[in-house]
Amino acid sequence: MTSQDLMHHMRSSGQDAGSWLEIDAAAFESNVRNLLTMIDDTALLCAVVKSNAYGHGAGLLLPSLVRLGVPFVGVGSNEEAAIARRCGFTGRILRVRAAAPQEIKAGLRHDIEELVADPQSAWEMHKIAAEAGKLVRIHLDINSSGISRHSLDVSSALGRASAVAIVSHPGLQLAGIMTHFPKDDNGHIETALERFKSQALTLLHLTGTPREGVLLHCANSYAALHVRGSWLDMVRAGAVLYGDSDPRAGHFQRCLAFKARIASINSYAAGTKVGYGLTRTLNRDSKLATVTAGYGDGYRRALARQGGVLVRGRRAAIVDVVSMNSMVVDVTDVADVSPGDEVVLFGRQGSAEIAPAELEAANSAILADLYTVWAQGNRVLVNDEHM
């Protein structure tokens, strides 16, 4: 299947699927343009497409990044790098997580730049580069922010010596020094930023590496929007490109809606119990509809507690505990409901909305914990002028 065939399949798969994600190409491109404009002539943009573009579909959105001339993409897997290359991306690719040696070896064909944070991993990477006769560009991940996740503590002499050893391998070229902020907190970011700049410049001096040949980068989406000083040489933006950011930041639109359909409609008397465990009891004569999505499609049972969906622009309460591939909603107060009607599990329908805060509260986690696994791969690209 060619990349064009794959994109056509992904665009059309929602038409006959039980559940699907609608990905708004125009909103995504607007977000990318806004961020490019914001950091113009100051820093490079690394558009992060890890976890299949945050669940939005890397194959759907990478053509937009190519058209917009984004210089860097951040990936989590070799497959995402392969998709980028198939879509015509000729810029630089950075893997934004630690990789096993097997992944690094397989990823050489895509010219992936790798994160390194310990001498043993660097030695393995050096051997891979030597065997392939290639030079691997590396980004040294240091623990300036205190995240202690695949990051080298260079506050000690031993840590600094380890950094020098990593950079000394002939098969590895230092292309960047980075850290990652664990808190969306301006004070924390500003303190960690100063530590990072000091430590990075020290490492450049110790390794004899010219400053102009190395990218210093630490800004994630939150830091890019709220702490301008964090931009440095490059901004690694993920969430904000998909519209998953503080609404007060402005100008960034959500790119995703989660949808399903009505499959069947039946009437039940007051006192009837509903769903597995018979845990819900109807307090009135009700008209119930079965919806073609469940926890097997990524709609977790936790979301059903006091949760609802949108049908014909009206809110309909979920009245069962959610099955693997279906759920039951109360459409008693929704006029003219028919099998095949669109159901919105997240997003807008008319003037009504199932909003992020509602689902985050129900799930006790950030929204990305949900949308990266929604709809099991059924995605439809909408509002794309290039279709």
C-alpha positions in Angstrom: 0.0 0.0 0.0 1.5 3.4 -1.0 1.5 6.4 1.3 -1.3 7.9 -0.9 -3.4 4.7 -0.6 -2.8 4.7 3.2 -4.0 8.3 3.5 -7.1 7.6 1.4 -7.9 4.6 3.5 -7.5 6.6 6.7 -9.6 9.4 5.4 -12.5 7.2 4.4 -12.4 4.5 7.1 -14.7 6.4 9.4 -17.6 6.3 7.0 -18.3 2.6 7.8 -16.6 2.3 11.2 -18.3 1.9 14.5 -16.2 4.7 16.0 -13.7 7.1 14.5 -11.7 10.3 15.0 -12.2 13.3 12.9 -8.9 15.1 12.4 -9.2 18.8 11.3 -6.4 19.5 8.9 -7.1 23.2 8.7 -7.0 23.5 12.5 -3.7 21.6 12.7 -2.1 23.7 9.9 -3.3 26.9 11.6 -1.7 25.8 14.9 1.6 25.0 13.2 1.6 28.4 11.4 0.8 30.2 14.6 3.7 28.6 16.4 6.1 29.2 13.5 5.1 32.8 13.5 5.5 33.1 17.2 9.1 31.8 17.3 10.1 33.2 13.8 13.8 34.1 13.5 14.3 33.1 17.1 14.2 29.3 17.3 13.6 26.2 15.2 10.4 24.2 15.5 10.5 20.5 16.2 7.0 19.3 15.6 6.5 16.2 17.8 4.5 13.4 16.2 5.2 10.6 18.7 2.5 8.1 19.6 1.2 8.4 16.0 0.9 12.2 16.2 -0.7 12.1 19.7 -3.2 9.6 18.3 -4.2 12.0 15.5 -2.5 9.9 12.7 1.1 10.7 11.7 0.3 9.7 8.1 -2.5 12.2 7.9 -0.7 15.2 9.4 2.9 14.8 8.2 2.1 16.1 4.7 1.0 19.3 6.4 4.4 19.6 8.1 6.2 19.0 4.8 4.1 21.7 3.1 4.7 24.2 5.9 8.5 23.7 5.8 8.9 22.5 9.4 12.6 21.8 9.8 12.5 19.1 12.5 10.0 16.4 13.6 10.2 14.5 16.9 9.3 10.8 16.8 8.9 8.0 19.3 9.3 5.1 16.9 11.0 4.0 13.7 7.7 3.6 12.0 6.9 7.3 12.6 10.2 8.2 11.1 9.5 5.9 8.1 6.1 7.6 7.6 7.8 11.0 7.7 10.2 10.0 5.0 7.5 8.4 2.9 5.5 11.6 3.1 8.5 13.5 1.6 10.0 14.9 4.8 13.6 15.7 4.1 14.4 17.6 7.3 15.9 16.4 10.5 14.2 13.7 12.7 14.8 13.5 16.4 13.7 10.6 18.5 12.3 12.2 21.7 12.8 9.2 24.0 15.5 6.8 24.9 15.8 3.9 22.4 17.0 0.4 22.7 20.0 -0.6 20.6 17.8 -2.7 18.3 15.7 0.3 17.6 18.7 2.5 16.9 20.2 0.0 14.5 16.9 -0.4 12.6 16.4 3.4 12.5 19.7 4.2 10.8 18.0 4.1 7.4 15.8 7.0 8.4 18.7 9.2 9.7 17.2 9.6 13.1 19.0 11.7 15.7 19.1 9.9 19.1 18.9 10.9 22.7 21.9 9.7 24.8 22.2 10.0 28.6 24.6 7.3 29.8 28.0 5.9 28.7 26.9 2.3 28.3 24.1 3.3 25.8 26.6 5.6 24.0 29.0 2.7 23.7 26.3 0.5 22.2 25.4 3.3 19.8 29.0 3.8 18.8 29.3 0.1 17.9 26.2 0.2 15.8 27.5 3.3 14.0 30.9 1.7 13.4 29.4 -1.5 12.0 27.2 0.4 9.6 30.0 2.8 8.7 27.8 5.8 9.6 27.9 8.8 11.9 25.0 9.1 14.4 24.0 12.6 15.5 23.2 12.6 19.2 21.4 14.9 21.6 22.8 14.7 25.2 19.9 14.6 27.7 20.9 16.2 31.0 19.0 16.3 34.2 18.9 20.1 34.7 15.2 20.0 35.3 15.3 17.2 37.9 13.0 14.9 35.9 15.5 12.0 36.4 14.1 10.2 33.4 16.8 9.1 30.9 18.9 12.2 31.8 22.5 12.5 32.9 23.2 14.3 36.2 26.1 16.6 35.3 26.1 18.5 38.6 29.0 16.2 39.7 32.5 15.7 38.4 31.6 12.1 37.6 28.6 13.2 35.6 30.6 15.7 33.6 33.3 13.1 32.9 30.5 10.7 31.7 29.3 13.4 29.3 32.8 13.9 28.0 33.1 10.2 27.5 29.8 10.0 25.6 30.8 12.8 23.2 34.3 11.3 22.6 33.1 8.3 20.5 34.2 8.9 16.9 31.0 7.4 15.5 28.8 9.9 17.5 28.4 13.6 16.7 27.0 16.0 19.3 24.1 17.8 17.6 22.2 19.0 20.7 22.0 19.2 24.4 18.6 19.1 25.9 16.4 18.7 29.0 12.7 18.3 29.6 10.5 20.1 32.2 8.4 17.8 34.4 6.1 20.6 35.7 3.9 23.2 33.9 5.0 25.9 36.4 6.7 29.1 35.4 8.8 29.3 38.5 10.1 25.8 38.1 10.9 26.3 34.4 12.7 29.6 34.9 14.9 28.0 37.7 15.6 24.9 35.7 16.3 26.9 32.5 19.1 28.9 34.2 20.6 25.6 35.5 20.4 24.0 32.0 22.1 26.9 30.2 24.9 27.0 32.7 25.4 23.2 32.6 25.2 23.0 28.8 27.8 25.7 28.3 30.1 24.0 30.7 29.8 20.7 28.8 30.5 22.5 25.5 33.7 23.9 27.0 34.8 20.6 28.5 34.2 18.7 25.3 35.7 21.4 23.1 32.6 21.6 21.0 31.8 24.9 19.2 28.6 26.5 20.5 27.3 27.2 17.0 27.3 23.5 16.0 25.0 22.4 18.8 21.3 23.0 19.4 20.3 23.8 23.0 16.7 22.9 23.5 14.3 22.4 26.5 11.0 24.0 25.7 7.9 21.9 25.5 4.5 23.3 24.5 3.7 24.8 27.9 7.2 26.4 28.3 7.0 27.7 24.7 3.7 29.5 25.4 4.5 30.8 28.9 8.3 31.3 29.2 9.8 33.0 26.2 13.3 32.6 27.4 13.0 28.8 27.2 12.9 28.8 23.4 16.8 28.8 23.0 17.7 27.2 19.7 14.7 25.0 19.3 11.2 24.4 20.6 9.9 20.8 20.9 6.1 21.3 20.5 3.6 18.5 20.7 0.3 19.1 22.5 -0.1 22.7 21.4 0.0 21.7 17.7 -3.0 19.5 18.3 -4.9 22.2 20.2 -4.4 20.5 23.6 -3.2 23.6 25.4 -4.3 26.2 27.9 -7.3 28.0 26.2 -5.9 31.3 27.6 -2.9 30.9 25.3 -5.2 31.7 22.4 -5.1 31.1 18.6 -4.8 27.3 18.9 -7.7 25.1 17.9 -8.4 21.5 18.9 -7.9 19.2 16.0 -9.8 16.1 17.1 -13.4 14.9 17.7 -14.3 11.3 18.8 -17.5 10.0 17.1 -19.7 7.0 16.8 -23.3 6.2 15.7 -26.7 5.1 17.0 -27.2 1.4 16.3 -30.5 0.6 17.8 -33.3 2.3 19.9 -35.7 0.6 22.3 -38.2 1.7 25.0 -38.0 0.4 28.6 -40.3 0.9 31.7 -39.3 2.7 34.9 -37.5 0.3 37.3 -35.7 -1.5 34.5 -32.1 -2.3 35.2 -29.5 -1.7 32.5 -26.1 -3.2 31.5 -23.5 -5.5 33.0 -23.9 -6.0 36.7 -27.4 -4.5 36.5 -26.0 -1.5 38.3 -28.2 1.2 36.8 -32.0 1.4 37.3 -34.2 3.6 35.2 -36.2 6.1 37.3 -38.7 6.8 34.5 -40.1 5.2 31.3 -37.2 5.7 28.9 -36.0 5.5 25.3 -32.5 4.0 25.2 -30.1 3.9 22.3 -27.1 1.7 21.8 -24.0 3.5 20.6 -21.3 1.8 18.5 -18.3 2.5 20.8 -17.1 1.1 24.1 -14.0 0.5 26.1 -12.4 -1.6 23.4 -12.5 1.6 21.3 -10.8 3.6 24.0 -13.8 5.0 25.7 -13.0 4.0 29.3 -15.6 2.9 31.8 -14.5 5.7 34.1 -15.9 8.2 31.6 -19.4 6.8 32.0 -19.8 7.9 35.6 -22.1 10.9 35.3 -21.0 11.1 31.7 -22.8 11.8 28.5 -22.6 12.1 24.7 -24.2 14.4 22.1 -27.0 13.3 19.8 -28.7 15.8 17.5 -27.1 18.6 19.4 -28.5 17.5 22.7 -26.8 15.8 25.7 -27.7 12.2 26.3 -26.6 10.5 29.6 -24.7 7.2 29.6 -26.8 4.8 31.6 -24.8 1.6 31.6 -21.2 0.8 32.7 -20.0 0.7 29.0 -19.4 -2.6 27.2 -16.4 -3.6 25.1 -17.8 -2.2 21.9 -21.0 -0.4 22.8 -22.7 1.8 25.4 -26.3 2.7 26.2 -27.5 6.3 26.3 -30.8 7.8 27.4 -32.4 9.6 24.4 -35.8 10.1 25.9 -35.5 13.9 25.6 -33.9 13.9 22.2 -36.4 14.2 19.3 -36.3 12.3 16.1 -33.4 10.0 16.9 -32.8 7.3 14.3 -30.3 4.5 13.8 -27.2 5.8 12.0 -27.3 9.2 13.7 -23.9 10.7 14.6 -22.9 10.6 18.3 -20.2 12.8 19.6 -18.2 11.3 22.5 -15.7 14.2 22.5 -15.9 17.5 20.7 -18.7 19.7 19.4 -22.1 19.1 17.8 -24.0 22.3 17.0 -23.6 24.6 19.9 -23.1 21.8 22.5 -19.7 20.4 23.5 -18.2 17.4 25.4 -15.3 19.4 26.8 -11.8 18.4 27.9 -12.2 19.3 31.5 -15.2 16.9 31.9 -13.3 13.9 30.6 -10.1 14.8 32.5 -12.1 15.0 35.7 -13.8 11.7 35.1 -10.5 9.9 34.1 -8.4 11.7 36.8 -5.7 12.2 34.2 -4.7 14.5 31.3 -6.7 14.3 28.1 -3.7 12.8 26.2 -4.1 9.7 28.4 -7.4 9.2 26.5 -7.1 10.5 22.9 -3.8 8.7 22.1 -5.8 5.4 22.2 -9.2 6.4 21.0 -11.0 4.8 18.0 -8.4 2.1 17.4 -6.9 3.6 14.3 -10.1 4.7 12.5 -9.4 8.3 11.5 -10.9 10.7 9.0 -9.2 13.8 7.8 -11.6 16.8 7.4 -11.2 20.4 6.2 -8.2 19.5 4.1 -7.9 21.7 1.0 -5.4 19.3 -0.5 -7.7 16.2 -0.5 
